[in-house]
Amino acid sequence: MKRVLRNVTCLVVAVATTAMHAATPAAAPAARQLAIVDKAGLIKPAADTGKRSAYLMTYFTDEDHSLHFATSRDGYSFTDVNDGKAVLSGRDVAEQKGIRDPHIMRGPDGAFYLSMTDLHIFAKREGLRTTDWERPEKEYGWGNNRNLIFMKSYDLLHWTLARVTPASLFPQYRNIGNSWAPETIYDPQRRRLMVYYTVRDGNGPNYLVYSYADADFKTLTEAPRKLFSFPDAKVNVIDADITKVGSKYHMFYVAHTPPGNIRHAVSTRINGGWSYEPGKVDQEQHASEAPTLWRRYNSNTYVLMYDVFGIKPNNMGFAETKDFMTYTPIGRFNDAGSPMKATNFTRPKHGAVIAITVGEAERLERFFH
């Protein structure tokens, strides 16, 4: 394990050299990227006491397999901070030269934590490898990958970066077929960040597991455990998203019963005891995945966002709820009649939305313009 962690540290330092050049003020706007730094290079701005009335959305696109940021002042109209271009190239940070499924959260320490899937599903087509996948599909399945990507920042501009390989860290997971869609939530009982994601054993059904990260957000510290058991073990279960509301934890996830849809479960514990609710919560007629939940500022309305990948072109769908029993669909980005707008980008995939201050939004926007 120690050898693996040393290699991860070397990766961070190596990536920092090139990425910091891309993020210098002299760089052309089209080439500007977030800065990848070591721990000492993290910048802690003065505390922002402003209200967290603005929003930051992370997403990626199939076209570039890279990280994108979009901001909003009202939670309805989102604008990409880099005019639709990536803020961090997947080719620069991922072993597979592509990232997917970026999730962001703010920890109790004020830091931002970003986790992503290290995977490029079109790498062969783009000449990045000679095979469809890193490993044989017969043994390891579609989209097999090894790594999660962890990043940490205080200002949204300067980030540490680590590739985390559960199969190398934990012998009992050496034969897993994937490590997909990691998300992070603070566990108040353990006083640590819990990381949960999708795995499968070899080419078996997908299921959800959880583990815990170290303080620097560079590795997992204990062997993952199963997070949730679907009644039918043969059904692929992926893309969990957990939010604490009051005294309860609400988990949205995907069960791949045709055509694939968003499900909901509730628990009083962060990592177990989940209820099973048989019905789906989205009202899409097409396959959807990647649910994420966020609250509208100064209200008790929660927005459920999900990736409607079963339509062409793909788009984000939205529904609102106040009671987690009824969900009111409010359409997709830029659909006629929908209040949700994407002003300068299209085809966003599998992202997350968090609350930030107007000052934090402005600092991020200034960096790219």
Residue frames relative to the residue before (quaternion, step in Angstrom):
aa qw qx qy qz dx dy dz
M 1.0000 0.0000 0.0000 0.0000 0.00 0.00 0.00
K 0.6434 0.5337 -0.3385 0.4320 3.58 0.94 -0.82
R 0.6353 0.5323 -0.3394 0.4448 3.56 1.01 -0.79
V 0.6387 0.5275 -0.3265 0.4551 3.59 0.97 -0.82
L 0.6804 0.4937 -0.3025 0.4493 3.58 0.88 -0.89
R 0.6141 0.5264 -0.3633 0.4623 3.59 1.03 -0.65
N 0.6396 0.5251 -0.3307 0.4538 3.58 0.99 -0.77
V 0.6266 0.5322 -0.3357 0.4599 3.58 1.02 -0.76
T 0.6436 0.5214 -0.3238 0.4573 3.58 0.97 -0.87
C 0.6414 0.5171 -0.3275 0.4626 3.57 0.96 -0.84
L 0.6094 0.5577 -0.3496 0.4420 3.57 1.03 -0.76
V 0.6553 0.5252 -0.3226 0.4366 3.58 0.87 -0.95
V 0.6777 0.4895 -0.2991 0.4600 3.57 0.89 -0.93
A 0.6624 0.5174 -0.3136 0.4418 3.57 0.97 -0.87
V 0.6728 0.4854 -0.3036 0.4687 3.57 0.91 -0.87
A 0.5995 0.6044 -0.3620 0.3798 3.57 1.03 -0.77
T 0.6284 0.5734 -0.3508 0.3916 3.57 0.97 -0.85
T 0.7394 0.4024 -0.2438 0.4817 3.57 0.81 -0.96
A 0.6789 0.5104 -0.3098 0.4274 3.59 0.89 -0.88
M 0.6407 0.5189 -0.3477 0.4464 3.59 1.01 -0.69
H 0.5850 0.5520 -0.3747 0.4612 3.59 1.10 -0.59
A 0.6742 0.5078 -0.2954 0.4476 3.57 0.97 -0.91
A 0.7328 0.4400 -0.2346 0.4630 3.55 1.14 -0.57
T 0.4442 0.6943 -0.4700 0.3157 3.60 1.20 0.11
P 0.6375 -0.5612 0.3588 0.3871 3.61 -1.10 0.58
A 0.6521 0.5397 -0.3286 0.4188 3.59 1.11 -0.58
A 0.5207 0.6555 -0.4189 0.3518 3.59 1.21 -0.31
A 0.5420 -0.6004 0.4737 0.3485 3.55 -1.16 0.64
P 0.6183 -0.5839 0.3653 0.3785 3.62 -0.98 0.74
A 0.6503 0.5375 -0.3323 0.4216 3.59 0.97 -0.81
A 0.7261 0.4259 -0.2342 0.4863 3.59 1.15 -0.60
R 0.4692 0.7123 -0.4384 0.2835 3.58 1.21 -0.23
Q 0.0386 -0.7908 0.6095 -0.0395 3.52 -0.98 0.99
L 0.6059 -0.4987 0.4544 0.4215 3.53 -1.30 0.21
A 0.4363 -0.6972 0.5038 0.2642 3.58 -1.11 0.65
I 0.2050 -0.7445 0.6250 0.1143 3.55 -0.96 0.97
V 0.0138 0.8209 -0.5637 0.0900 3.57 -0.59 1.21
D 0.5132 -0.5751 0.4964 0.3993 3.55 -1.28 0.02
K 0.7609 -0.3894 0.2464 0.4569 3.56 -1.28 0.10
A 0.6613 0.5192 -0.3080 0.4452 3.58 0.97 -0.83
G 0.6804 0.5111 -0.2869 0.4398 3.58 1.17 -0.49
L 0.4588 0.6716 -0.4638 0.3512 3.58 1.25 0.02
I 0.2350 -0.7764 0.5745 0.1092 3.57 -0.91 0.94
K 0.1595 -0.7781 0.6032 0.0721 3.55 -0.81 1.07
P 0.2518 -0.7839 0.5470 0.1514 3.62 -0.32 1.17
A 0.6551 -0.4726 0.3912 0.4410 3.54 -1.26 0.22
A 0.6127 -0.5806 0.3876 0.3706 3.54 -1.06 0.76
D 0.2609 -0.7524 0.5897 0.1347 3.54 -0.90 0.99
T 0.1698 -0.8251 0.5352 0.0627 3.56 -0.39 1.24
G 0.4141 0.7220 -0.4627 0.3053 3.57 1.27 0.16
K 0.6005 -0.5587 0.4302 0.3772 3.53 -1.25 0.38
R 0.4056 -0.6974 0.5355 0.2498 3.56 -1.05 0.77
S 0.1762 0.8266 -0.5003 0.1882 3.51 0.56 1.25
A 0.6347 0.4780 -0.3330 0.5077 3.59 1.30 -0.03
Y 0.3284 -0.7518 0.5491 0.1595 3.56 -1.29 0.19
L 0.1446 -0.7503 0.6378 0.0966 3.54 -1.23 0.64
M 0.1196 -0.7854 0.6059 0.0418 3.55 -0.87 1.02
T 0.1848 -0.7387 0.6369 0.1204 3.55 -1.02 0.87
Y 0.1409 0.7739 -0.6131 0.0726 3.56 -1.15 0.59
F 0.2109 -0.7300 0.6178 0.2024 3.57 -1.33 0.00
T 0.2768 -0.7336 0.5787 0.2242 3.56 -1.26 0.02
D 0.5604 -0.5907 0.4574 0.3574 3.56 -1.18 0.53
E 0.6009 0.5975 -0.3562 0.3937 3.57 1.14 -0.59
D 0.8359 0.1685 -0.0870 0.5150 3.62 0.95 -0.74
H 0.2692 -0.7844 0.5221 0.1989 3.62 1.22 -0.19
S 0.5302 0.6023 -0.4007 0.4422 3.56 0.90 1.01
L 0.5943 -0.6024 0.4195 0.3287 3.55 -1.32 0.33
H 0.0644 -0.7799 0.6224 0.0128 3.56 -1.04 0.90
F 0.1752 -0.7500 0.6289 0.1068 3.55 -1.26 0.61
A 0.0084 0.7616 -0.6478 -0.0144 3.56 -1.14 0.70
T 0.2091 -0.7868 0.5712 0.1049 3.58 -1.05 0.77
S 0.0928 -0.7750 0.6236 0.0439 3.52 -1.30 0.44
R 0.3401 -0.7276 0.5573 0.2107 3.55 -1.15 0.65
D 0.7947 0.3094 -0.1442 0.5020 3.58 1.11 -0.60
G 0.5089 -0.6668 0.4171 0.3498 3.60 1.23 -0.09
Y 0.6670 0.4603 -0.3042 0.5008 3.58 1.27 0.19
S 0.7819 0.2366 -0.1131 0.5656 3.58 0.89 -0.94
F 0.0863 -0.8141 0.5742 -0.0056 3.58 -0.60 1.20
T 0.1183 -0.7885 0.6028 0.0281 3.55 -1.03 0.91
D 0.4299 -0.6957 0.5139 0.2589 3.56 -0.81 1.02
V 0.4529 -0.7302 0.4430 0.2557 3.59 -0.75 1.06
N 0.7577 0.3203 -0.1818 0.5387 3.59 1.21 -0.44
D 0.5753 -0.6406 0.3530 0.3662 3.55 1.13 0.81
G 0.7489 -0.4153 0.2126 0.4706 3.55 0.97 0.89
K 0.5949 0.5393 -0.3752 0.4631 3.59 1.26 -0.02
A 0.6165 -0.5786 0.3914 0.3632 3.55 -1.17 0.59
V 0.3568 -0.7068 0.5650 0.2323 3.56 -1.18 0.64
L 0.7764 0.0668 -0.0693 0.6229 3.58 1.30 -0.19
S 0.3625 -0.7637 0.4997 0.1886 3.55 -0.68 1.14
G 0.4573 -0.6858 0.4987 0.2682 3.54 -0.87 0.96
R 0.6088 0.5667 -0.3579 0.4244 3.58 1.08 -0.60
D 0.6742 0.5111 -0.2939 0.4448 3.58 1.12 -0.60
V 0.8096 0.3329 -0.1374 0.4636 3.60 1.00 -0.73
A 0.7266 0.4456 -0.2411 0.4642 3.61 1.12 -0.48
E 0.5499 -0.6027 0.4647 0.3441 3.56 -1.10 0.69
Q 0.7275 0.3976 -0.2328 0.5084 3.58 1.03 -0.78
K 0.4727 -0.7057 0.4107 0.3314 3.59 1.32 0.17
G 0.7491 0.2615 -0.2252 0.5655 3.54 1.12 0.69
I 0.1805 -0.7649 0.6074 0.1153 3.55 -1.16 0.66
R 0.0944 -0.7593 0.6409 0.0609 3.51 -1.34 0.46
D 0.8500 0.2928 -0.1410 0.4146 3.54 -1.40 0.13
P 0.1631 0.8212 -0.5375 0.1006 3.65 0.78 0.85
H 0.0557 -0.7843 0.6178 -0.0028 3.56 -0.84 1.06
I 0.0834 -0.8010 0.5922 0.0276 3.57 -0.97 0.86
M 0.0430 0.7654 -0.6417 0.0226 3.55 -1.16 0.70
R 0.3568 -0.6918 0.5786 0.2437 3.54 -1.34 0.34
G 0.3233 -0.7669 0.5273 0.1709 3.55 -0.82 1.02
P 0.6625 -0.5067 0.3641 0.4145 3.59 -1.26 0.20
D 0.6200 0.5326 -0.3363 0.4677 3.59 1.28 -0.27
G 0.5712 -0.6117 0.3686 0.4046 3.58 1.29 0.01
A 0.5663 0.6022 -0.3879 0.4077 3.59 1.25 -0.16
F 0.3812 -0.6746 0.5822 0.2461 3.52 -1.33 0.47
Y 0.1395 -0.7852 0.6014 0.0484 3.55 -1.00 0.90
L 0.0845 -0.7989 0.5951 -0.0223 3.52 -0.70 1.19
S 0.0070 -0.7934 0.6083 -0.0200 3.58 -0.83 0.99
M 0.0434 -0.8124 0.5800 -0.0428 3.57 -1.01 0.88
T 0.4784 -0.6192 0.5400 0.3101 3.52 -1.38 0.27
D 0.2896 -0.7204 0.6043 0.1791 3.59 -0.96 0.90
L 0.4178 0.6854 -0.4774 0.3575 3.57 -0.03 1.31
H 0.0464 -0.7526 0.6561 0.0304 3.55 -1.09 0.82
I 0.2498 -0.8181 0.4984 0.1412 3.58 -0.36 1.19
F 0.7256 0.3738 -0.2443 0.5235 3.62 1.26 -0.20
A 0.2627 0.8218 -0.4815 0.1544 3.58 1.22 0.39
K 0.6402 0.5118 -0.3446 0.4578 3.61 0.98 -0.71
R 0.6498 0.5250 -0.3116 0.4528 3.57 0.91 -0.90
E 0.7432 0.3981 -0.2160 0.4924 3.57 1.03 -0.78
G 0.5658 -0.6563 0.3626 0.3430 3.58 1.24 0.32
L 0.4706 0.6914 -0.4313 0.3383 3.57 1.21 0.41
R 0.7681 0.0023 -0.0620 0.6373 3.59 1.30 -0.19
T 0.5186 -0.6688 0.4494 0.2859 3.55 -1.25 0.35
T 0.7047 0.3949 -0.2510 0.5334 3.58 1.28 -0.15
D 0.6463 -0.5142 0.3768 0.4195 3.57 -1.23 0.34
W 0.8065 0.0694 -0.0006 0.5871 3.57 0.97 -0.90
E 0.6866 -0.4715 0.3468 0.4314 3.55 -1.27 0.22
R 0.7950 0.1373 -0.0407 0.5895 3.55 1.04 -0.85
P 0.6777 -0.5050 0.3155 0.4315 3.64 -1.12 0.42
E 0.4858 -0.6885 0.4594 0.2809 3.58 -0.86 0.96
K 0.5934 0.5851 -0.3768 0.4045 3.60 1.03 -0.66
E 0.7472 0.3929 -0.2168 0.4902 3.59 0.94 -0.86
Y 0.8308 0.2584 -0.0837 0.4858 3.59 0.97 -0.86
G 0.5422 -0.6875 0.3685 0.3124 3.59 1.24 0.04
W 0.7154 -0.4302 0.3519 0.4235 3.52 -1.44 0.10
G 0.8639 0.1277 -0.0786 0.4808 3.55 -1.07 0.77
N 0.2463 0.7937 -0.5329 0.1593 3.58 1.04 0.56
N 0.0540 0.7850 -0.6128 0.0725 3.54 -1.03 0.87
R 0.4411 -0.7188 0.4846 0.2322 3.57 -1.24 0.35
N 0.8152 0.3781 -0.1322 0.4183 3.55 0.87 -1.00
L 0.2278 -0.6506 0.6955 0.2029 3.43 -1.50 0.38
I 0.2449 -0.7463 0.5957 0.1678 3.58 -1.20 0.49
F 0.1127 -0.7911 0.6009 0.0197 3.56 -0.82 1.10
M 0.0130 0.7885 -0.6140 0.0324 3.58 -1.00 0.91
K 0.1055 -0.7948 0.5970 0.0258 3.58 -1.12 0.74
S 0.0604 0.7943 -0.5983 0.0866 3.58 -1.00 0.88
Y 0.3026 -0.7225 0.5839 0.2133 3.54 -1.30 0.38
D 0.7862 0.3193 -0.1514 0.5069 3.60 1.13 -0.57
L 0.4920 -0.6810 0.3952 0.3715 3.60 1.34 0.07
L 0.6729 0.4858 -0.2874 0.4782 3.60 1.28 -0.03
H 0.7701 0.2528 -0.1216 0.5729 3.59 0.99 -0.86
W 0.0192 -0.8356 0.5428 -0.0818 3.54 -0.62 1.20
T 0.3227 -0.6519 0.6346 0.2610 3.53 -1.21 0.56
L 0.1394 -0.7967 0.5854 0.0562 3.54 -1.21 0.47
A 0.0596 0.7823 -0.6185 0.0433 3.55 -1.05 0.80
R 0.2791 -0.6929 0.6327 0.2043 3.53 -1.19 0.64
V 0.1259 -0.7993 0.5873 0.0203 3.55 -0.75 1.09
T 0.1198 -0.8144 0.5676 0.0105 3.57 -0.72 1.12
P 0.2811 -0.8039 0.4964 0.1682 3.63 0.00 1.23
A 0.6311 0.5519 -0.3440 0.4227 3.60 1.01 -0.72
S 0.6784 0.4555 -0.2870 0.4999 3.59 1.16 -0.53
L 0.6676 0.5191 -0.3012 0.4407 3.57 1.08 -0.70
F 0.8133 0.1905 -0.0455 0.5479 3.56 0.98 -0.90
P 0.4188 -0.7559 0.4389 0.2460 3.61 -0.31 1.23
Q 0.6536 0.5305 -0.3356 0.4228 3.58 0.98 -0.73
Y 0.7061 0.4111 -0.2607 0.5142 3.60 1.26 -0.22
R 0.3430 0.7839 -0.4738 0.2082 3.59 1.20 0.27
N 0.7357 0.4052 -0.2353 0.4891 3.60 1.16 -0.47
I 0.3528 0.7469 -0.5075 0.2450 3.61 1.16 0.32
G 0.4469 -0.7206 0.4764 0.2324 3.53 -1.11 0.76
N 0.8194 0.0138 -0.0006 0.5731 3.60 1.14 -0.40
S 0.1293 -0.7079 0.6800 0.1406 3.50 -1.48 0.12
W 0.0660 0.8537 -0.5017 0.1226 3.55 0.06 1.34
A 0.9046 0.1022 -0.0233 0.4132 3.47 -1.45 0.44
P 0.0947 0.8188 -0.5606 0.0798 3.62 0.63 1.03
E 0.0342 -0.7617 0.6465 0.0276 3.54 -1.15 0.74
T 0.2672 -0.7733 0.5650 0.1067 3.54 -1.23 0.56
I 0.0424 0.7678 -0.6380 0.0419 3.56 -1.10 0.79
Y 0.4654 -0.6776 0.4919 0.2868 3.57 -1.08 0.67
D 0.2371 -0.7540 0.6015 0.1162 3.55 -0.90 1.02
P 0.2994 -0.8019 0.4839 0.1819 3.63 -0.26 1.18
Q 0.6258 0.5321 -0.3505 0.4498 3.60 1.12 -0.47
R 0.7308 0.3794 -0.2228 0.5218 3.57 0.97 -0.86
R 0.2593 -0.7838 0.5065 0.2487 3.58 1.28 -0.48
R 0.5954 0.5098 -0.3647 0.5026 3.50 1.02 0.93
L 0.5359 -0.6033 0.4795 0.3449 3.53 -1.32 0.27
M 0.2257 -0.7543 0.6046 0.1209 3.53 -0.81 1.04
V 0.1519 -0.7688 0.6180 0.0627 3.56 -0.93 0.99
Y 0.0016 -0.7990 0.6005 -0.0300 3.57 -0.78 1.00
Y 0.0488 0.8086 -0.5755 0.1125 3.56 -0.98 0.85
T 0.5569 -0.6119 0.4673 0.3115 3.55 -1.38 0.05
V 0.0321 0.7766 -0.6288 0.0217 3.56 -1.03 0.85
R 0.0859 -0.7409 0.6483 0.1530 3.50 -1.39 -0.09
D 0.4455 -0.6572 0.5346 0.2894 3.54 -1.21 0.52
G 0.8131 -0.0730 -0.0007 0.5775 3.56 -0.41 1.23
N 0.7327 -0.3299 0.2868 0.5217 3.57 -0.57 -1.20
G 0.3610 0.7494 -0.4815 0.2762 3.57 1.13 0.66
P 0.7379 -0.3851 0.2863 0.4746 3.59 -1.25 -0.21
N 0.4945 -0.6429 0.4994 0.3046 3.56 -1.14 0.63
Y 0.0432 0.7774 -0.6273 0.0196 3.56 -1.18 0.63
L 0.5271 -0.6630 0.4617 0.2635 3.56 -1.33 0.33
V 0.0403 -0.7868 0.6159 0.0011 3.56 -1.03 0.89
Y 0.1720 -0.7674 0.6034 0.1319 3.56 -1.33 0.21
S 0.0157 -0.7539 0.6567 0.0164 3.52 -1.31 0.52
Y 0.4177 -0.6848 0.5247 0.2851 3.59 -1.26 -0.29
A 0.3739 -0.7366 0.5286 0.1955 3.54 -1.10 0.79
D 0.5226 -0.5949 0.4992 0.3517 3.56 -1.27 0.35
A 0.7091 -0.4892 0.3037 0.4071 3.58 -1.27 0.32
D 0.6996 0.4545 -0.2706 0.4804 3.59 1.08 -0.66
F 0.3589 -0.7583 0.4661 0.2809 3.58 1.31 -0.08
K 0.4497 0.6830 -0.4525 0.3558 3.51 0.82 1.09
T 0.8065 0.0746 -0.0416 0.5850 3.60 1.21 -0.20
L 0.4530 -0.6095 0.5581 0.3345 3.53 -1.40 -0.03
T 0.3285 -0.8037 0.4760 0.1401 3.56 -0.89 0.92
E 0.7967 0.1513 -0.1039 0.5758 3.60 1.19 -0.18
A 0.6394 -0.5540 0.3720 0.3819 3.53 -1.17 0.62
P 0.5024 -0.6627 0.4606 0.3101 3.61 -0.89 0.89
R 0.1805 -0.7518 0.6259 0.1022 3.51 -1.27 0.63
K 0.6025 -0.5677 0.4095 0.3835 3.55 -1.19 0.50
L 0.3526 -0.7651 0.5112 0.1702 3.55 -0.87 1.02
F 0.8128 -0.0063 0.1159 0.5708 3.56 0.89 -0.98
S 0.1937 -0.7761 0.5908 0.1057 3.56 -1.04 0.79
F 0.2938 -0.7377 0.5874 0.1564 3.55 -0.70 1.13
P 0.6093 -0.5959 0.3644 0.3753 3.64 -0.97 0.74
D 0.7447 0.2800 -0.1797 0.5786 3.59 1.03 -0.73
A 0.3256 -0.7956 0.4819 0.1695 3.58 -0.28 1.27
K 0.6159 0.5581 -0.3512 0.4311 3.61 1.21 -0.30
V 0.5881 0.5822 -0.3667 0.4251 3.60 1.25 -0.29
N 0.4319 -0.6796 0.5302 0.2655 3.57 -0.97 0.87
V 0.0552 -0.7854 0.6164 -0.0121 3.57 -0.79 1.08
I 0.0668 0.8227 -0.5504 0.1255 3.58 -0.57 1.18
D 0.8437 0.3361 -0.1473 0.3918 3.52 -1.48 -0.12
A 0.1316 0.8017 -0.5695 0.1250 3.59 0.60 1.08
D 0.0390 -0.7549 0.6544 0.0202 3.55 -1.24 0.65
I 0.0823 -0.8273 0.5555 -0.0106 3.59 -0.54 1.20
T 0.0061 0.7834 -0.6201 0.0414 3.56 -0.95 0.97
K 0.3143 -0.7282 0.5723 0.2084 3.57 -0.97 0.84
V 0.0042 -0.7715 0.6347 -0.0440 3.56 -0.84 1.07
G 0.8005 -0.0312 -0.0278 0.5978 3.56 -0.33 1.23
S 0.7807 -0.2906 0.2387 0.4991 3.56 -0.79 -1.02
K 0.6760 0.4893 -0.2823 0.4732 3.59 1.27 0.00
Y 0.3237 -0.6985 0.6018 0.2125 3.51 -1.32 0.47
H 0.1688 -0.7759 0.6040 0.0684 3.53 -0.90 1.01
M 0.0827 -0.7958 0.5996 0.0168 3.55 -0.77 1.07
F 0.1114 -0.7413 0.6590 0.0613 3.51 -0.98 0.98
Y 0.0502 0.7958 -0.5969 0.0886 3.56 -0.98 0.85
V 0.4295 -0.6790 0.5320 0.2673 3.56 -1.33 0.11
A 0.0916 -0.7459 0.6574 0.0557 3.55 -1.02 0.91
H 0.3059 -0.7939 0.4999 0.1619 3.57 -0.58 1.14
T 0.2269 0.6670 -0.6530 0.2777 3.46 0.39 1.39
P 0.5775 -0.6527 0.3342 0.3589 3.63 -0.61 1.10
P 0.5841 -0.2448 -0.7737 -0.0172 1.52 -1.86 1.70
G 0.6483 -0.4213 0.3298 0.5417 3.60 1.25 0.04
N 0.1664 0.8086 -0.5407 0.1613 3.57 -0.63 1.03
I 0.5682 -0.6030 0.4582 0.3218 3.53 -1.39 0.23
R 0.1149 -0.7896 0.6017 0.0356 3.57 -0.90 1.00
H 0.2816 -0.7546 0.5766 0.1374 3.56 -1.32 0.36
A 0.0266 0.7694 -0.6380 0.0163 3.56 -1.13 0.74
V 0.2035 -0.7807 0.5843 0.0877 3.58 -1.16 0.62
S 0.0566 0.7820 -0.6196 0.0371 3.54 -1.18 0.65
T 0.4249 -0.6542 0.5491 0.3000 3.55 -1.27 0.31
R 0.6863 0.4058 -0.2694 0.5401 3.58 1.32 -0.06
I 0.5412 -0.6644 0.4184 0.3009 3.54 -1.07 0.74
N 0.8271 0.2356 -0.0804 0.5040 3.60 1.00 -0.70
G 0.8023 0.1412 -0.1266 0.5659 3.58 1.10 0.58
G 0.7117 0.4739 -0.3231 0.4055 3.54 -1.33 -0.02
W 0.3257 0.7848 -0.4783 0.2220 3.59 1.19 0.45
S 0.4243 -0.6657 0.5545 0.2633 3.53 -1.08 0.79
Y 0.2860 -0.7206 0.5916 0.2213 3.55 -1.27 0.30
E 0.0671 -0.7784 0.6240 0.0108 3.56 -0.77 1.09
P 0.3944 -0.7944 0.4074 0.2175 3.61 -0.39 1.17
G 0.6921 0.5004 -0.3033 0.4225 3.62 1.00 -0.62
K 0.4673 -0.6351 0.5190 0.3299 3.55 -1.25 0.35
V 0.3983 -0.7375 0.4986 0.2208 3.59 -1.18 0.54
D 0.6400 0.4742 -0.3504 0.4927 3.62 1.12 -0.42
Q 0.3403 -0.7461 0.5380 0.1953 3.54 -1.19 0.55
E 0.3273 0.7535 -0.4978 0.2782 3.55 1.21 0.54
Q 0.3598 -0.7113 0.5638 0.2163 3.53 -1.17 0.66
H 0.6920 0.4098 -0.2525 0.5380 3.56 1.34 -0.10
A 0.6765 -0.5169 0.3445 0.3955 3.54 -1.25 0.45
S 0.0311 -0.7909 0.6105 -0.0274 3.56 -0.95 0.98
E 0.0218 -0.7849 0.6192 -0.0023 3.54 -1.23 0.56
A 0.7739 0.4162 -0.2407 0.4122 3.56 -1.35 -0.28
P 0.1094 0.8060 -0.5749 0.0884 3.63 0.62 0.99
T 0.0490 0.7638 -0.6435 0.0078 3.56 -1.20 0.60
L 0.2410 -0.7983 0.5448 0.0885 3.57 -0.95 0.92
W 0.0905 0.7845 -0.6109 0.0561 3.58 -1.04 0.80
R 0.4165 -0.7273 0.5026 0.2119 3.55 -1.16 0.68
R 0.4402 -0.6627 0.5361 0.2823 3.53 -1.06 0.80
Y 0.5874 -0.6253 0.3943 0.3294 3.55 -0.96 0.94
N 0.8670 0.0591 -0.0651 0.4905 3.54 -1.09 0.89
S 0.6562 0.4469 -0.3290 0.5112 3.58 0.99 0.84
N 0.4074 -0.6711 0.5419 0.2999 3.56 -1.31 0.05
T 0.4511 0.6599 -0.4584 0.3885 3.56 1.21 0.61
Y 0.1463 -0.7775 0.6087 0.0591 3.55 -0.89 1.00
V 0.2626 -0.7561 0.5844 0.1339 3.54 -1.08 0.84
L 0.1789 -0.7490 0.6310 0.0943 3.54 -0.93 0.98
M 0.0809 -0.7881 0.6103 0.0038 3.56 -0.63 1.19
Y 0.0546 0.7977 -0.5978 0.0572 3.58 -1.00 0.78
D 0.4956 -0.6592 0.5023 0.2598 3.52 -1.29 0.59
V 0.1822 -0.7721 0.6027 0.0864 3.57 -0.54 1.22
F 0.0426 -0.8510 0.5232 -0.0144 3.56 0.22 1.31
G 0.5970 0.6054 -0.3522 0.3912 3.58 1.23 -0.24
I 0.6541 0.4430 -0.3276 0.5184 3.59 1.28 0.12
K 0.2480 -0.7529 0.5907 0.1505 3.55 -1.25 0.44
P 0.4778 -0.3250 -0.7909 0.2015 1.54 -1.15 2.21
N 0.6034 -0.5622 0.4225 0.3760 3.56 -1.21 0.52
N 0.0341 -0.7928 0.6085 -0.0095 3.58 -1.20 0.49
M 0.4941 -0.6147 0.5099 0.3437 3.55 -1.31 0.20
G 0.1875 -0.7593 0.6124 0.1148 3.54 -1.07 0.82
F 0.1811 -0.8000 0.5689 0.0590 3.56 -1.19 0.60
A 0.0262 0.7536 -0.6568 0.0000 3.52 -1.25 0.66
E 0.2670 -0.7632 0.5676 0.1550 3.58 -1.16 0.58
T 0.0053 0.7886 -0.6149 0.0085 3.53 -1.18 0.65
K 0.2138 -0.7531 0.6048 0.1462 3.54 -1.25 0.53
D 0.7852 0.3248 -0.1454 0.5067 3.56 1.16 -0.58
F 0.3813 -0.7458 0.4585 0.2969 3.61 1.31 -0.12
M 0.6041 0.4892 -0.3873 0.4957 3.51 1.17 0.72
T 0.7611 0.1939 -0.1186 0.6075 3.56 1.14 -0.70
Y 0.1192 -0.7946 0.5952 0.0126 3.55 -0.99 0.95
T 0.1913 -0.7962 0.5688 0.0772 3.54 -0.69 1.12
P 0.3202 -0.7573 0.5276 0.2135 3.63 -0.48 1.08
I 0.1142 -0.7931 0.5955 0.0575 3.58 -1.02 0.84
G 0.6824 -0.5438 0.2749 0.4038 3.56 1.15 0.65
R 0.5131 -0.6095 0.5104 0.3235 3.50 -1.39 -0.26
F 0.7072 -0.4344 0.3290 0.4505 3.56 -1.27 0.28
N 0.8835 0.0362 -0.0665 0.4623 3.54 -0.95 1.09
D 0.4004 0.6774 -0.5128 0.3433 3.60 1.16 0.39
A 0.5917 -0.5597 0.4376 0.3809 3.57 -1.15 0.58
G 0.8176 0.2334 -0.1904 0.4907 3.56 -0.84 1.00
S 0.6115 0.5481 -0.3630 0.4402 3.60 1.22 -0.19
P 0.4129 -0.7060 0.5081 0.2699 3.63 -0.97 0.75
M 0.5949 0.5906 -0.3582 0.4111 3.60 1.25 -0.30
K 0.0254 -0.8229 0.5652 -0.0514 3.57 -0.69 1.15
A 0.1387 -0.7198 0.6734 0.0956 3.53 -1.18 0.78
T 0.2749 -0.8501 0.4260 0.1428 3.56 -0.13 1.29
N 0.8383 0.0933 -0.0150 0.5370 3.60 0.98 -0.71
F 0.7088 0.3640 -0.2810 0.5349 3.59 1.10 0.61
T 0.1731 -0.7750 0.6023 0.0815 3.54 -1.26 0.50
R 0.8485 0.2401 -0.1678 0.4408 3.52 -1.38 0.34
P 0.1842 0.7830 -0.5736 0.1549 3.63 0.78 0.90
K 0.1398 -0.7928 0.5901 0.0612 3.55 -1.12 0.69
H 0.9020 -0.0472 0.0537 0.4257 3.49 -1.42 0.57
G 0.3012 0.7646 -0.5131 0.2475 3.55 0.17 1.29
A 0.3165 -0.7074 0.5889 0.2292 3.52 -1.30 -0.46
V 0.2191 -0.7552 0.6051 0.1247 3.56 -1.28 0.47
I 0.0005 -0.7798 0.6261 -0.0003 3.58 -1.00 0.86
A 0.5215 -0.6134 0.4943 0.3277 3.53 -1.33 0.35
I 0.0177 0.7687 -0.6391 0.0212 3.56 -1.04 0.86
T 0.5545 -0.5834 0.4531 0.3833 3.57 -1.25 0.17
V 0.6347 -0.5026 0.4123 0.4178 3.55 -1.28 0.29
G 0.6303 0.5434 -0.3330 0.4434 3.58 1.03 -0.75
E 0.6506 0.4968 -0.3147 0.4805 3.58 1.00 -0.79
A 0.6341 0.5201 -0.3299 0.4675 3.58 1.00 -0.76
E 0.6724 0.5033 -0.3008 0.4517 3.58 0.90 -0.91
R 0.6365 0.5245 -0.3377 0.4536 3.60 0.96 -0.80
L 0.6595 0.4978 -0.3035 0.4745 3.58 0.96 -0.83
E 0.6730 0.4945 -0.3036 0.4587 3.58 0.89 -0.87
R 0.6380 0.5283 -0.3319 0.4513 3.61 0.98 -0.79
F 0.6200 0.5796 -0.3484 0.3979 3.56 0.99 -0.80
F 0.7603 0.3753 -0.1964 0.4924 3.56 1.02 -0.77
H 0.7428 0.3334 -0.2296 0.5333 3.61 1.22 0.17
